[in-house]
Amino acid sequence: MAEDPHSHPSGEHSSEGAAGAVLGYLLAGIVVWGFLGWLAERFFDLRTGVGVAVGMIFGAAGAIYLIMKRLSA
């Protein structure tokens, strides 16, 4: 039987899967941590927008770290 041309060895990442993972990690990190920053602002009764900005920056940084860790293996 012929090999499936779309199959990849177990150690390789497909470009579609890697692109989806990168996008997913970035969006999830920014949205989730931005939301947590917003919640912290509401909890401490701050109306500056700094909590959202800091949360989004931490979310993006954490997402980039996870992306690098996942794709380096």
CHARMM internal coordinates of N, CA and C (Angstrom, degrees):
IC EDIT
DIST 1 N 1 CA 1.4363
DIST 1 CA 1 C 1.5239
ANGL 1 N 1 CA 1 C 108.78
DIST 1 C 2 N 1.3195
ANGL 1 CA 1 C 2 N 117.00
DIHE 1 N 1 CA 1 C 2 N 143.72
DIST 2 N 2 CA 1.4658
ANGL 1 C 2 N 2 CA 121.71
DIHE 1 CA 1 C 2 N 2 CA -177.07
DIST 2 CA 2 C 1.5203
ANGL 2 N 2 CA 2 C 110.58
DIHE 1 C 2 N 2 CA 2 C -75.00
DIST 2 C 3 N 1.3359
ANGL 2 CA 2 C 3 N 114.04
DIHE 2 N 2 CA 2 C 3 N 150.37
DIST 3 N 3 CA 1.4634
ANGL 2 C 3 N 3 CA 119.29
DIHE 2 CA 2 C 3 N 3 CA 177.60
DIST 3 CA 3 C 1.5140
ANGL 3 N 3 CA 3 C 110.73
DIHE 2 C 3 N 3 CA 3 C -73.60
DIST 3 C 4 N 1.3079
ANGL 3 CA 3 C 4 N 115.36
DIHE 3 N 3 CA 3 C 4 N 149.26
DIST 4 N 4 CA 1.4604
ANGL 3 C 4 N 4 CA 121.04
DIHE 3 CA 3 C 4 N 4 CA 176.53
DIST 4 CA 4 C 1.5305
ANGL 4 N 4 CA 4 C 108.37
DIHE 3 C 4 N 4 CA 4 C -74.47
DIST 4 C 5 N 1.3517
ANGL 4 CA 4 C 5 N 119.17
DIHE 4 N 4 CA 4 C 5 N 121.39
DIST 5 N 5 CA 1.4710
ANGL 4 C 5 N 5 CA 120.52
DIHE 4 CA 4 C 5 N 5 CA -177.57
DIST 5 CA 5 C 1.5262
ANGL 5 N 5 CA 5 C 112.55
DIHE 4 C 5 N 5 CA 5 C -69.18
DIST 5 C 6 N 1.3186
ANGL 5 CA 5 C 6 N 118.04
DIHE 5 N 5 CA 5 C 6 N -14.26
DIST 6 N 6 CA 1.4594
ANGL 5 C 6 N 6 CA 121.30
DIHE 5 CA 5 C 6 N 6 CA -179.08
DIST 6 CA 6 C 1.5203
ANGL 6 N 6 CA 6 C 112.63
DIHE 5 C 6 N 6 CA 6 C -94.00
DIST 6 C 7 N 1.3119
ANGL 6 CA 6 C 7 N 117.56
DIHE 6 N 6 CA 6 C 7 N -3.52
DIST 7 N 7 CA 1.4635
ANGL 6 C 7 N 7 CA 119.29
DIHE 6 CA 6 C 7 N 7 CA -179.07
DIST 7 CA 7 C 1.5272
ANGL 7 N 7 CA 7 C 109.26
DIHE 6 C 7 N 7 CA 7 C -82.24
DIST 7 C 8 N 1.3256
ANGL 7 CA 7 C 8 N 115.20
DIHE 7 N 7 CA 7 C 8 N 146.28
DIST 8 N 8 CA 1.4580
ANGL 7 C 8 N 8 CA 122.40
DIHE 7 CA 7 C 8 N 8 CA -179.46
DIST 8 CA 8 C 1.5174
ANGL 8 N 8 CA 8 C 108.10
DIHE 7 C 8 N 8 CA 8 C -122.22
DIST 8 C 9 N 1.3190
ANGL 8 CA 8 C 9 N 116.58
DIHE 8 N 8 CA 8 C 9 N 149.67
DIST 9 N 9 CA 1.4606
ANGL 8 C 9 N 9 CA 118.10
DIHE 8 CA 8 C 9 N 9 CA 172.45
DIST 9 CA 9 C 1.5257
ANGL 9 N 9 CA 9 C 109.93
DIHE 8 C 9 N 9 CA 9 C -58.65
DIST 9 C 10 N 1.3053
ANGL 9 CA 9 C 10 N 117.18
DIHE 9 N 9 CA 9 C 10 N 153.59
DIST 10 N 10 CA 1.4611
ANGL 9 C 10 N 10 CA 121.05
DIHE 9 CA 9 C 10 N 10 CA -172.22
DIST 10 CA 10 C 1.5276
ANGL 10 N 10 CA 10 C 112.99
DIHE 9 C 10 N 10 CA 10 C -61.74
DIST 10 C 11 N 1.3124
ANGL 10 CA 10 C 11 N 119.47
DIHE 10 N 10 CA 10 C 11 N -25.53
DIST 11 N 11 CA 1.4573
ANGL 10 C 11 N 11 CA 121.69
DIHE 10 CA 10 C 11 N 11 CA -178.50
DIST 11 CA 11 C 1.5132
ANGL 11 N 11 CA 11 C 114.28
DIHE 10 C 11 N 11 CA 11 C -83.24
DIST 11 C 12 N 1.3250
ANGL 11 CA 11 C 12 N 118.07
DIHE 11 N 11 CA 11 C 12 N -14.47
DIST 12 N 12 CA 1.4650
ANGL 11 C 12 N 12 CA 121.07
DIHE 11 CA 11 C 12 N 12 CA -176.69
DIST 12 CA 12 C 1.5110
ANGL 12 N 12 CA 12 C 111.36
DIHE 11 C 12 N 12 CA 12 C -93.14
DIST 12 C 13 N 1.3524
ANGL 12 CA 12 C 13 N 115.03
DIHE 12 N 12 CA 12 C 13 N 146.91
DIST 13 N 13 CA 1.4602
ANGL 12 C 13 N 13 CA 121.20
DIHE 12 CA 12 C 13 N 13 CA 174.92
DIST 13 CA 13 C 1.5214
ANGL 13 N 13 CA 13 C 107.61
DIHE 12 C 13 N 13 CA 13 C -100.98
DIST 13 C 14 N 1.3122
ANGL 13 CA 13 C 14 N 116.82
DIHE 13 N 13 CA 13 C 14 N 134.73
DIST 14 N 14 CA 1.4530
ANGL 13 C 14 N 14 CA 118.75
DIHE 13 CA 13 C 14 N 14 CA 174.05
DIST 14 CA 14 C 1.5111
ANGL 14 N 14 CA 14 C 108.65
DIHE 13 C 14 N 14 CA 14 C -74.96
DIST 14 C 15 N 1.3203
ANGL 14 CA 14 C 15 N 116.86
DIHE 14 N 14 CA 14 C 15 N 151.45
DIST 15 N 15 CA 1.4627
ANGL 14 C 15 N 15 CA 119.43
DIHE 14 CA 14 C 15 N 15 CA -177.69
DIST 15 CA 15 C 1.5194
ANGL 15 N 15 CA 15 C 111.31
DIHE 14 C 15 N 15 CA 15 C -66.47
DIST 15 C 16 N 1.3440
ANGL 15 CA 15 C 16 N 117.30
DIHE 15 N 15 CA 15 C 16 N -33.67
DIST 16 N 16 CA 1.4546
ANGL 15 C 16 N 16 CA 119.55
DIHE 15 CA 15 C 16 N 16 CA 178.43
DIST 16 CA 16 C 1.5198
ANGL 16 N 16 CA 16 C 110.95
DIHE 15 C 16 N 16 CA 16 C -67.99
DIST 16 C 17 N 1.3020
ANGL 16 CA 16 C 17 N 117.05
DIHE 16 N 16 CA 16 C 17 N -42.55
DIST 17 N 17 CA 1.4621
ANGL 16 C 17 N 17 CA 120.95
DIHE 16 CA 16 C 17 N 17 CA 179.67
DIST 17 CA 17 C 1.5163
ANGL 17 N 17 CA 17 C 111.83
DIHE 16 C 17 N 17 CA 17 C -66.51
DIST 17 C 18 N 1.3250
ANGL 17 CA 17 C 18 N 116.57
DIHE 17 N 17 CA 17 C 18 N -39.47
DIST 18 N 18 CA 1.4600
ANGL 17 C 18 N 18 CA 120.28
DIHE 17 CA 17 C 18 N 18 CA 179.45
DIST 18 CA 18 C 1.5219
ANGL 18 N 18 CA 18 C 110.92
DIHE 17 C 18 N 18 CA 18 C -68.33
DIST 18 C 19 N 1.3256
ANGL 18 CA 18 C 19 N 117.21
DIHE 18 N 18 CA 18 C 19 N -41.40
DIST 19 N 19 CA 1.4671
ANGL 18 C 19 N 19 CA 120.21
DIHE 18 CA 18 C 19 N 19 CA 179.32
DIST 19 CA 19 C 1.5222
ANGL 19 N 19 CA 19 C 110.60
DIHE 18 C 19 N 19 CA 19 C -64.95
DIST 19 C 20 N 1.3096
ANGL 19 CA 19 C 20 N 117.70
DIHE 19 N 19 CA 19 C 20 N -40.26
DIST 20 N 20 CA 1.4567
ANGL 19 C 20 N 20 CA 120.86
DIHE 19 CA 19 C 20 N 20 CA 177.57
DIST 20 CA 20 C 1.5160
ANGL 20 N 20 CA 20 C 112.33
DIHE 19 C 20 N 20 CA 20 C -65.53
DIST 20 C 21 N 1.3272
ANGL 20 CA 20 C 21 N 115.98
DIHE 20 N 20 CA 20 C 21 N -38.67
DIST 21 N 21 CA 1.4589
ANGL 20 C 21 N 21 CA 119.93
DIHE 20 CA 20 C 21 N 21 CA 178.40
DIST 21 CA 21 C 1.5261
ANGL 21 N 21 CA 21 C 110.97
DIHE 20 C 21 N 21 CA 21 C -66.32
DIST 21 C 22 N 1.3270
ANGL 21 CA 21 C 22 N 117.05
DIHE 21 N 21 CA 21 C 22 N -42.71
DIST 22 N 22 CA 1.4639
ANGL 21 C 22 N 22 CA 121.08
DIHE 21 CA 21 C 22 N 22 CA 179.06
DIST 22 CA 22 C 1.5221
ANGL 22 N 22 CA 22 C 109.98
DIHE 21 C 22 N 22 CA 22 C -61.14
DIST 22 C 23 N 1.3098
ANGL 22 CA 22 C 23 N 117.07
DIHE 22 N 22 CA 22 C 23 N -49.09
DIST 23 N 23 CA 1.4603
ANGL 22 C 23 N 23 CA 121.02
DIHE 22 CA 22 C 23 N 23 CA -179.62
DIST 23 CA 23 C 1.5297
ANGL 23 N 23 CA 23 C 110.91
DIHE 22 C 23 N 23 CA 23 C -62.85
DIST 23 C 24 N 1.3038
ANGL 23 CA 23 C 24 N 116.59
DIHE 23 N 23 CA 23 C 24 N -43.14
DIST 24 N 24 CA 1.4612
ANGL 23 C 24 N 24 CA 120.67
DIHE 23 CA 23 C 24 N 24 CA -179.81
DIST 24 CA 24 C 1.5196
ANGL 24 N 24 CA 24 C 112.72
DIHE 23 C 24 N 24 CA 24 C -63.16
DIST 24 C 25 N 1.3367
ANGL 24 CA 24 C 25 N 116.43
DIHE 24 N 24 CA 24 C 25 N -46.28
DIST 25 N 25 CA 1.4617
ANGL 24 C 25 N 25 CA 120.08
DIHE 24 CA 24 C 25 N 25 CA 178.61
DIST 25 CA 25 C 1.5256
ANGL 25 N 25 CA 25 C 111.44
DIHE 24 C 25 N 25 CA 25 C -62.11
DIST 25 C 26 N 1.3249
ANGL 25 CA 25 C 26 N 117.02
DIHE 25 N 25 CA 25 C 26 N -44.59
DIST 26 N 26 CA 1.4633
ANGL 25 C 26 N 26 CA 119.76
DIHE 25 CA 25 C 26 N 26 CA -178.47
DIST 26 CA 26 C 1.5235
ANGL 26 N 26 CA 26 C 111.80
DIHE 25 C 26 N 26 CA 26 C -64.39
DIST 26 C 27 N 1.3189
ANGL 26 CA 26 C 27 N 116.35
DIHE 26 N 26 CA 26 C 27 N -48.81
DIST 27 N 27 CA 1.4664
ANGL 26 C 27 N 27 CA 118.94
DIHE 26 CA 26 C 27 N 27 CA -179.21
DIST 27 CA 27 C 1.5253
ANGL 27 N 27 CA 27 C 111.48
DIHE 26 C 27 N 27 CA 27 C -63.67
DIST 27 C 28 N 1.3165
ANGL 27 CA 27 C 28 N 116.82
DIHE 27 N 27 CA 27 C 28 N -45.50
DIST 28 N 28 CA 1.4604
ANGL 27 C 28 N 28 CA 119.98
DIHE 27 CA 27 C 28 N 28 CA -178.38
DIST 28 CA 28 C 1.5284
ANGL 28 N 28 CA 28 C 110.86
DIHE 27 C 28 N 28 CA 28 C -64.09
DIST 28 C 29 N 1.3223
ANGL 28 CA 28 C 29 N 117.25
DIHE 28 N 28 CA 28 C 29 N -43.12
DIST 29 N 29 CA 1.4604
ANGL 28 C 29 N 29 CA 119.74
DIHE 28 CA 28 C 29 N 29 CA -179.84
DIST 29 CA 29 C 1.5157
ANGL 29 N 29 CA 29 C 112.10
DIHE 28 C 29 N 29 CA 29 C -62.82
DIST 29 C 30 N 1.3172
ANGL 29 CA 29 C 30 N 116.84
DIHE 29 N 29 CA 29 C 30 N -46.61
DIST 30 N 30 CA 1.4607
ANGL 29 C 30 N 30 CA 120.71
DIHE 29 CA 29 C 30 N 30 CA -178.49
DIST 30 CA 30 C 1.5209
ANGL 30 N 30 CA 30 C 111.15
DIHE 29 C 30 N 30 CA 30 C -66.13
DIST 30 C 31 N 1.3254
ANGL 30 CA 30 C 31 N 117.41
DIHE 30 N 30 CA 30 C 31 N -44.82
DIST 31 N 31 CA 1.4676
ANGL 30 C 31 N 31 CA 120.67
DIHE 30 CA 30 C 31 N 31 CA -177.18
DIST 31 CA 31 C 1.5237
ANGL 31 N 31 CA 31 C 111.08
DIHE 30 C 31 N 31 CA 31 C -68.73
DIST 31 C 32 N 1.3250
ANGL 31 CA 31 C 32 N 117.27
DIHE 31 N 31 CA 31 C 32 N -48.44
DIST 32 N 32 CA 1.4705
ANGL 31 C 32 N 32 CA 120.41
DIHE 31 CA 31 C 32 N 32 CA -175.82
DIST 32 CA 32 C 1.5239
ANGL 32 N 32 CA 32 C 110.89
DIHE 31 C 32 N 32 CA 32 C -65.28
DIST 32 C 33 N 1.3428
ANGL 32 CA 32 C 33 N 117.21
DIHE 32 N 32 CA 32 C 33 N -48.76
DIST 33 N 33 CA 1.4656
ANGL 32 C 33 N 33 CA 119.19
DIHE 32 CA 32 C 33 N 33 CA -177.83
DIST 33 CA 33 C 1.5215
ANGL 33 N 33 CA 33 C 111.41
DIHE 32 C 33 N 33 CA 33 C -72.42
DIST 33 C 34 N 1.3179
ANGL 33 CA 33 C 34 N 118.29
DIHE 33 N 33 CA 33 C 34 N -30.70
DIST 34 N 34 CA 1.4601
ANGL 33 C 34 N 34 CA 120.36
DIHE 33 CA 33 C 34 N 34 CA 173.29
DIST 34 CA 34 C 1.5224
ANGL 34 N 34 CA 34 C 110.73
DIHE 33 C 34 N 34 CA 34 C -63.77
DIST 34 C 35 N 1.3206
ANGL 34 CA 34 C 35 N 116.45
DIHE 34 N 34 CA 34 C 35 N -40.89
DIST 35 N 35 CA 1.4636
ANGL 34 C 35 N 35 CA 121.01
DIHE 34 CA 34 C 35 N 35 CA 177.18
DIST 35 CA 35 C 1.5282
ANGL 35 N 35 CA 35 C 110.88
DIHE 34 C 35 N 35 CA 35 C -64.77
DIST 35 C 36 N 1.3313
ANGL 35 CA 35 C 36 N 116.93
DIHE 35 N 35 CA 35 C 36 N -40.97
DIST 36 N 36 CA 1.4656
ANGL 35 C 36 N 36 CA 119.50
DIHE 35 CA 35 C 36 N 36 CA 177.96
DIST 36 CA 36 C 1.5318
ANGL 36 N 36 CA 36 C 110.93
DIHE 35 C 36 N 36 CA 36 C -64.57
DIST 36 C 37 N 1.3361
ANGL 36 CA 36 C 37 N 116.89
DIHE 36 N 36 CA 36 C 37 N -36.86
DIST 37 N 37 CA 1.4633
ANGL 36 C 37 N 37 CA 120.22
DIHE 36 CA 36 C 37 N 37 CA 175.19
DIST 37 CA 37 C 1.5174
ANGL 37 N 37 CA 37 C 111.41
DIHE 36 C 37 N 37 CA 37 C -64.32
DIST 37 C 38 N 1.3214
ANGL 37 CA 37 C 38 N 116.61
DIHE 37 N 37 CA 37 C 38 N -39.19
DIST 38 N 38 CA 1.4612
ANGL 37 C 38 N 38 CA 120.96
DIHE 37 CA 37 C 38 N 38 CA 176.90
DIST 38 CA 38 C 1.5262
ANGL 38 N 38 CA 38 C 110.56
DIHE 37 C 38 N 38 CA 38 C -63.69
DIST 38 C 39 N 1.3469
ANGL 38 CA 38 C 39 N 116.46
DIHE 38 N 38 CA 38 C 39 N -43.48
DIST 39 N 39 CA 1.4594
ANGL 38 C 39 N 39 CA 120.19
DIHE 38 CA 38 C 39 N 39 CA 177.57
DIST 39 CA 39 C 1.5255
ANGL 39 N 39 CA 39 C 111.19
DIHE 38 C 39 N 39 CA 39 C -61.87
DIST 39 C 40 N 1.3203
ANGL 39 CA 39 C 40 N 117.41
DIHE 39 N 39 CA 39 C 40 N -40.72
DIST 40 N 40 CA 1.4627
ANGL 39 C 40 N 40 CA 120.55
DIHE 39 CA 39 C 40 N 40 CA 178.53
DIST 40 CA 40 C 1.5266
ANGL 40 N 40 CA 40 C 110.47
DIHE 39 C 40 N 40 CA 40 C -63.54
DIST 40 C 41 N 1.3225
ANGL 40 CA 40 C 41 N 117.38
DIHE 40 N 40 CA 40 C 41 N -39.36
DIST 41 N 41 CA 1.4641
ANGL 40 C 41 N 41 CA 120.04
DIHE 40 CA 40 C 41 N 41 CA 176.35
DIST 41 CA 41 C 1.5190
ANGL 41 N 41 CA 41 C 111.40
DIHE 40 C 41 N 41 CA 41 C -61.92
DIST 41 C 42 N 1.3216
ANGL 41 CA 41 C 42 N 116.10
DIHE 41 N 41 CA 41 C 42 N -43.10
DIST 42 N 42 CA 1.4684
ANGL 41 C 42 N 42 CA 119.50
DIHE 41 CA 41 C 42 N 42 CA 179.64
DIST 42 CA 42 C 1.5207
ANGL 42 N 42 CA 42 C 110.87
DIHE 41 C 42 N 42 CA 42 C -65.92
DIST 42 C 43 N 1.3267
ANGL 42 CA 42 C 43 N 116.95
DIHE 42 N 42 CA 42 C 43 N -39.55
DIST 43 N 43 CA 1.4603
ANGL 42 C 43 N 43 CA 121.30
DIHE 42 CA 42 C 43 N 43 CA -178.61
DIST 43 CA 43 C 1.5311
ANGL 43 N 43 CA 43 C 111.13
DIHE 42 C 43 N 43 CA 43 C -65.07
DIST 43 C 44 N 1.3276
ANGL 43 CA 43 C 44 N 116.94
DIHE 43 N 43 CA 43 C 44 N -42.40
DIST 44 N 44 CA 1.4652
ANGL 43 C 44 N 44 CA 121.67
DIHE 43 CA 43 C 44 N 44 CA -178.70
DIST 44 CA 44 C 1.5290
ANGL 44 N 44 CA 44 C 112.34
DIHE 43 C 44 N 44 CA 44 C -90.98
DIST 44 C 45 N 1.3106
ANGL 44 CA 44 C 45 N 117.80
DIHE 44 N 44 CA 44 C 45 N 6.38
DIST 45 N 45 CA 1.4621
ANGL 44 C 45 N 45 CA 124.66
DIHE 44 CA 44 C 45 N 45 CA 178.19
DIST 45 CA 45 C 1.5375
ANGL 45 N 45 CA 45 C 112.11
DIHE 44 C 45 N 45 CA 45 C 55.42
DIST 45 C 46 N 1.3114
ANGL 45 CA 45 C 46 N 116.28
DIHE 45 N 45 CA 45 C 46 N 46.65
DIST 46 N 46 CA 1.4636
ANGL 45 C 46 N 46 CA 122.35
DIHE 45 CA 45 C 46 N 46 CA 175.70
DIST 46 CA 46 C 1.5234
ANGL 46 N 46 CA 46 C 108.03
DIHE 45 C 46 N 46 CA 46 C -103.56
DIST 46 C 47 N 1.2951
ANGL 46 CA 46 C 47 N 117.45
DIHE 46 N 46 CA 46 C 47 N 144.90
DIST 47 N 47 CA 1.4661
ANGL 46 C 47 N 47 CA 121.01
DIHE 46 CA 46 C 47 N 47 CA -179.88
DIST 47 CA 47 C 1.5266
ANGL 47 N 47 CA 47 C 110.47
DIHE 46 C 47 N 47 CA 47 C -127.49
DIST 47 C 48 N 1.3162
ANGL 47 CA 47 C 48 N 116.90
DIHE 47 N 47 CA 47 C 48 N 36.58
DIST 48 N 48 CA 1.4613
ANGL 47 C 48 N 48 CA 119.85
DIHE 47 CA 47 C 48 N 48 CA -175.11
DIST 48 CA 48 C 1.5221
ANGL 48 N 48 CA 48 C 113.68
DIHE 47 C 48 N 48 CA 48 C -96.28
DIST 48 C 49 N 1.3079
ANGL 48 CA 48 C 49 N 118.49
DIHE 48 N 48 CA 48 C 49 N -25.04
DIST 49 N 49 CA 1.4551
ANGL 48 C 49 N 49 CA 121.73
DIHE 48 CA 48 C 49 N 49 CA -176.24
DIST 49 CA 49 C 1.5203
ANGL 49 N 49 CA 49 C 113.21
DIHE 48 C 49 N 49 CA 49 C 87.83
DIST 49 C 50 N 1.3259
ANGL 49 CA 49 C 50 N 116.31
DIHE 49 N 49 CA 49 C 50 N -1.50
DIST 50 N 50 CA 1.4645
ANGL 49 C 50 N 50 CA 120.32
DIHE 49 CA 49 C 50 N 50 CA -179.04
DIST 50 CA 50 C 1.5211
ANGL 50 N 50 CA 50 C 111.07
DIHE 49 C 50 N 50 CA 50 C -68.40
DIST 50 C 51 N 1.3282
ANGL 50 CA 50 C 51 N 117.45
DIHE 50 N 50 CA 50 C 51 N -37.68
DIST 51 N 51 CA 1.4672
ANGL 50 C 51 N 51 CA 120.45
DIHE 50 CA 50 C 51 N 51 CA -179.78
DIST 51 CA 51 C 1.5150
ANGL 51 N 51 CA 51 C 112.08
DIHE 50 C 51 N 51 CA 51 C -61.12
DIST 51 C 52 N 1.3136
ANGL 51 CA 51 C 52 N 117.08
DIHE 51 N 51 CA 51 C 52 N -41.12
DIST 52 N 52 CA 1.4630
ANGL 51 C 52 N 52 CA 121.29
DIHE 51 CA 51 C 52 N 52 CA 178.30
DIST 52 CA 52 C 1.5244
ANGL 52 N 52 CA 52 C 109.94
DIHE 51 C 52 N 52 CA 52 C -65.05
DIST 52 C 53 N 1.3298
ANGL 52 CA 52 C 53 N 116.25
DIHE 52 N 52 CA 52 C 53 N -45.84
DIST 53 N 53 CA 1.4703
ANGL 52 C 53 N 53 CA 120.07
DIHE 52 CA 52 C 53 N 53 CA -178.80
DIST 53 CA 53 C 1.5282
ANGL 53 N 53 CA 53 C 111.24
DIHE 52 C 53 N 53 CA 53 C -63.27
DIST 53 C 54 N 1.3239
ANGL 53 CA 53 C 54 N 116.74
DIHE 53 N 53 CA 53 C 54 N -45.38
DIST 54 N 54 CA 1.4685
ANGL 53 C 54 N 54 CA 120.33
DIHE 53 CA 53 C 54 N 54 CA 179.77
DIST 54 CA 54 C 1.5249
ANGL 54 N 54 CA 54 C 109.91
DIHE 53 C 54 N 54 CA 54 C -65.32
DIST 54 C 55 N 1.3236
ANGL 54 CA 54 C 55 N 117.44
DIHE 54 N 54 CA 54 C 55 N -41.35
DIST 55 N 55 CA 1.4581
ANGL 54 C 55 N 55 CA 120.45
DIHE 54 CA 54 C 55 N 55 CA 177.70
DIST 55 CA 55 C 1.5123
ANGL 55 N 55 CA 55 C 112.09
DIHE 54 C 55 N 55 CA 55 C -61.02
DIST 55 C 56 N 1.3289
ANGL 55 CA 55 C 56 N 116.84
DIHE 55 N 55 CA 55 C 56 N -42.43
DIST 56 N 56 CA 1.4604
ANGL 55 C 56 N 56 CA 119.98
DIHE 55 CA 55 C 56 N 56 CA 179.63
DIST 56 CA 56 C 1.5277
ANGL 56 N 56 CA 56 C 111.61
DIHE 55 C 56 N 56 CA 56 C -66.61
DIST 56 C 57 N 1.3219
ANGL 56 CA 56 C 57 N 117.05
DIHE 56 N 56 CA 56 C 57 N -37.04
DIST 57 N 57 CA 1.4674
ANGL 56 C 57 N 57 CA 120.39
DIHE 56 CA 56 C 57 N 57 CA 177.94
DIST 57 CA 57 C 1.5233
ANGL 57 N 57 CA 57 C 110.22
DIHE 56 C 57 N 57 CA 57 C -66.47
DIST 57 C 58 N 1.3455
ANGL 57 CA 57 C 58 N 117.05
DIHE 57 N 57 CA 57 C 58 N -45.49
DIST 58 N 58 CA 1.4621
ANGL 57 C 58 N 58 CA 119.86
DIHE 57 CA 57 C 58 N 58 CA 177.48
DIST 58 CA 58 C 1.5315
ANGL 58 N 58 CA 58 C 110.99
DIHE 57 C 58 N 58 CA 58 C -63.05
DIST 58 C 59 N 1.3128
ANGL 58 CA 58 C 59 N 117.31
DIHE 58 N 58 CA 58 C 59 N -38.37
DIST 59 N 59 CA 1.4620
ANGL 58 C 59 N 59 CA 120.76
DIHE 58 CA 58 C 59 N 59 CA 178.40
DIST 59 CA 59 C 1.5168
ANGL 59 N 59 CA 59 C 112.07
DIHE 58 C 59 N 59 CA 59 C -63.99
DIST 59 C 60 N 1.3332
ANGL 59 CA 59 C 60 N 116.65
DIHE 59 N 59 CA 59 C 60 N -42.80
DIST 60 N 60 CA 1.4633
ANGL 59 C 60 N 60 CA 119.93
DIHE 59 CA 59 C 60 N 60 CA 178.59
DIST 60 CA 60 C 1.5241
ANGL 60 N 60 CA 60 C 110.81
DIHE 59 C 60 N 60 CA 60 C -66.52
DIST 60 C 61 N 1.3321
ANGL 60 CA 60 C 61 N 116.54
DIHE 60 N 60 CA 60 C 61 N -41.59
DIST 61 N 61 CA 1.4711
ANGL 60 C 61 N 61 CA 119.77
DIHE 60 CA 60 C 61 N 61 CA 179.47
DIST 61 CA 61 C 1.5265
ANGL 61 N 61 CA 61 C 111.07
DIHE 60 C 61 N 61 CA 61 C -64.15
DIST 61 C 62 N 1.3299
ANGL 61 CA 61 C 62 N 116.51
DIHE 61 N 61 CA 61 C 62 N -43.56
DIST 62 N 62 CA 1.4640
ANGL 61 C 62 N 62 CA 119.96
DIHE 61 CA 61 C 62 N 62 CA 178.03
DIST 62 CA 62 C 1.5187
ANGL 62 N 62 CA 62 C 111.77
DIHE 61 C 62 N 62 CA 62 C -64.20
DIST 62 C 63 N 1.3184
ANGL 62 CA 62 C 63 N 116.64
DIHE 62 N 62 CA 62 C 63 N -38.85
DIST 63 N 63 CA 1.4636
ANGL 62 C 63 N 63 CA 120.33
DIHE 62 CA 62 C 63 N 63 CA 178.70
DIST 63 CA 63 C 1.5241
ANGL 63 N 63 CA 63 C 110.96
DIHE 62 C 63 N 63 CA 63 C -65.15
DIST 63 C 64 N 1.3163
ANGL 63 CA 63 C 64 N 116.97
DIHE 63 N 63 CA 63 C 64 N -42.39
DIST 64 N 64 CA 1.4670
ANGL 63 C 64 N 64 CA 120.14
DIHE 63 CA 63 C 64 N 64 CA 178.73
DIST 64 CA 64 C 1.5264
ANGL 64 N 64 CA 64 C 110.28
DIHE 63 C 64 N 64 CA 64 C -63.23
DIST 64 C 65 N 1.3283
ANGL 64 CA 64 C 65 N 116.88
DIHE 64 N 64 CA 64 C 65 N -39.92
DIST 65 N 65 CA 1.4649
ANGL 64 C 65 N 65 CA 120.24
DIHE 64 CA 64 C 65 N 65 CA 176.97
DIST 65 CA 65 C 1.5389
ANGL 65 N 65 CA 65 C 110.58
DIHE 64 C 65 N 65 CA 65 C -60.79
DIST 65 C 66 N 1.3283
ANGL 65 CA 65 C 66 N 116.78
DIHE 65 N 65 CA 65 C 66 N -47.13
DIST 66 N 66 CA 1.4693
ANGL 65 C 66 N 66 CA 119.86
DIHE 65 CA 65 C 66 N 66 CA -179.84
DIST 66 CA 66 C 1.5206
ANGL 66 N 66 CA 66 C 112.25
DIHE 65 C 66 N 66 CA 66 C -65.20
DIST 66 C 67 N 1.3320
ANGL 66 CA 66 C 67 N 116.68
DIHE 66 N 66 CA 66 C 67 N -36.85
DIST 67 N 67 CA 1.4596
ANGL 66 C 67 N 67 CA 120.11
DIHE 66 CA 66 C 67 N 67 CA 177.46
DIST 67 CA 67 C 1.5185
ANGL 67 N 67 CA 67 C 110.78
DIHE 66 C 67 N 67 CA 67 C -63.55
DIST 67 C 68 N 1.3186
ANGL 67 CA 67 C 68 N 116.43
DIHE 67 N 67 CA 67 C 68 N -46.40
DIST 68 N 68 CA 1.4715
ANGL 67 C 68 N 68 CA 120.05
DIHE 67 CA 67 C 68 N 68 CA -179.98
DIST 68 CA 68 C 1.5349
ANGL 68 N 68 CA 68 C 110.34
DIHE 67 C 68 N 68 CA 68 C -63.30
DIST 68 C 69 N 1.3201
ANGL 68 CA 68 C 69 N 116.86
DIHE 68 N 68 CA 68 C 69 N -40.34
DIST 69 N 69 CA 1.4616
ANGL 68 C 69 N 69 CA 120.43
DIHE 68 CA 68 C 69 N 69 CA 179.89
DIST 69 CA 69 C 1.5307
ANGL 69 N 69 CA 69 C 111.07
DIHE 68 C 69 N 69 CA 69 C -65.26
DIST 69 C 70 N 1.3343
ANGL 69 CA 69 C 70 N 116.67
DIHE 69 N 69 CA 69 C 70 N -42.08
DIST 70 N 70 CA 1.4703
ANGL 69 C 70 N 70 CA 120.26
DIHE 69 CA 69 C 70 N 70 CA -178.28
DIST 70 CA 70 C 1.5184
ANGL 70 N 70 CA 70 C 112.04
DIHE 69 C 70 N 70 CA 70 C -69.58
DIST 70 C 71 N 1.3178
ANGL 70 CA 70 C 71 N 117.06
DIHE 70 N 70 CA 70 C 71 N -44.03
DIST 71 N 71 CA 1.4597
ANGL 70 C 71 N 71 CA 119.43
DIHE 70 CA 70 C 71 N 71 CA -174.04
DIST 71 CA 71 C 1.5260
ANGL 71 N 71 CA 71 C 113.81
DIHE 70 C 71 N 71 CA 71 C -83.08
DIST 71 C 72 N 1.3185
ANGL 71 CA 71 C 72 N 117.74
DIHE 71 N 71 CA 71 C 72 N -11.91
DIST 72 N 72 CA 1.4660
ANGL 71 C 72 N 72 CA 119.36
DIHE 71 CA 71 C 72 N 72 CA 178.18
DIST 72 CA 72 C 1.5197
ANGL 72 N 72 CA 72 C 112.14
DIHE 71 C 72 N 72 CA 72 C -81.20
DIST 72 C 73 N 1.3150
ANGL 72 CA 72 C 73 N 117.59
DIHE 72 N 72 CA 72 C 73 N -17.01
DIST 73 N 73 CA 1.4658
ANGL 72 C 73 N 73 CA 120.77
DIHE 72 CA 72 C 73 N 73 CA -177.42
DIST 73 CA 73 C 1.5118
ANGL 73 N 73 CA 73 C 111.36
DIHE 72 C 73 N 73 CA 73 C -77.05
END
COOR INIT
IC SEED 1 N 1 CA 1 C
IC BUILD
